[in-house]
Amino acid sequence: MTETPETILLTILLRHDQTNDLDAIQSKLKAADWWERFPPEGCEIVSWVVAMGLGQIVTLRLPSSMLATVNVELERSAWGVFRTECYPAYDFVPVREKIRERVRAGGQ
């Protein structure tokens, strides 16, 4: 999926619930069908990393119209396992390049 004006990036922090051990977490995720349901079809996984002591950090690229669908899937299958935080964003690289060229040309 390529970035378009209708496409957003969504970074999701899945903070570990340290009252559960790994076996309990995996059991709850399996029961919620997490591995099949998340992310919903139509989303691209840009990155998915584990940060020790924090949890998992997932970045998705998706059509902005799918934001509510992702939210529902998090509510359905991640709650009770993770504390979630979501940060919608956009790719700043093209904007930065335009600003850089404008500044080089004497603008602000």
C-alpha positions in Angstrom: 0.0 0.0 0.0 1.5 3.4 -0.9 0.9 6.5 1.0 -1.9 8.8 -0.3 -3.7 11.8 1.1 -6.4 9.4 2.3 -3.8 7.1 4.0 -2.6 7.6 7.6 0.0 6.0 9.8 -1.2 4.7 13.1 1.2 3.9 15.9 -0.3 1.7 18.6 1.4 1.0 22.0 0.3 -2.3 23.4 1.6 -1.9 26.9 2.1 -5.2 28.8 -0.1 -5.9 31.7 2.5 -7.2 34.2 -0.1 -8.8 36.3 -0.3 -11.5 33.6 2.6 -13.8 32.7 3.3 -14.7 29.1 1.3 -17.9 29.1 -1.8 -16.0 30.4 -1.3 -13.3 27.8 -1.0 -15.8 24.9 -4.0 -17.7 26.2 -6.1 -14.5 26.2 -4.9 -13.5 22.7 -5.7 -16.9 21.3 -9.2 -16.9 22.9 -9.8 -13.4 21.3 -8.5 -14.7 17.9 -6.0 -11.8 18.0 -3.6 -13.3 15.6 -6.3 -13.7 12.9 -8.3 -10.5 13.6 -5.5 -7.9 14.1 -4.7 -5.9 12.1 -7.9 -5.9 10.1 -7.7 -6.7 6.4 -6.8 -3.5 4.5 -4.1 -2.4 6.9 -0.4 -2.8 6.2 2.0 -3.5 9.0 4.8 -1.0 8.7 6.6 -2.3 11.8 5.9 -4.4 14.9 8.6 -4.4 17.6 8.8 -5.5 21.2 10.3 -3.0 23.6 11.4 -4.8 26.8 9.6 -3.4 29.9 7.1 -1.4 27.7 5.3 -3.8 25.4 4.7 -4.0 21.7 4.8 -1.0 19.3 2.9 -1.5 16.1 2.8 1.0 13.2 0.1 0.5 10.6 -0.5 2.2 7.3 -4.2 2.3 6.5 -6.9 4.3 4.7 -8.2 6.9 7.1 -11.7 5.5 6.7 -10.5 2.3 8.5 -9.6 4.1 11.8 -12.8 3.1 13.5 -12.4 -0.5 12.3 -9.0 -0.7 13.9 -10.3 0.8 17.1 -13.1 -1.8 17.3 -10.6 -4.7 16.8 -8.4 -3.3 19.6 -11.4 -3.1 21.9 -12.6 -6.6 20.9 -9.3 -8.4 21.1 -6.6 -6.4 22.9 -8.4 -5.0 25.9 -7.9 -7.1 29.0 -4.5 -8.1 27.6 -2.8 -4.8 26.9 -3.3 -1.2 27.8 -3.6 0.6 24.4 -2.5 4.0 23.2 -3.0 5.1 19.7 -1.2 7.9 17.8 -2.4 8.8 14.3 0.3 10.4 12.2 1.4 11.1 8.6 4.6 10.8 6.7 6.5 14.0 7.2 9.4 13.3 4.7 7.6 14.8 1.7 6.6 17.9 3.7 10.2 18.3 5.0 11.5 18.2 1.5 9.1 20.9 0.3 10.1 23.1 3.3 13.8 22.4 2.7 13.5 23.5 -1.0 11.5 26.6 0.0 14.2 27.6 2.6 16.9 27.0 0.0 15.1 29.3 -2.3 15.1 32.1 0.3 11.7 31.5 1.8 10.7 30.3 5.3 
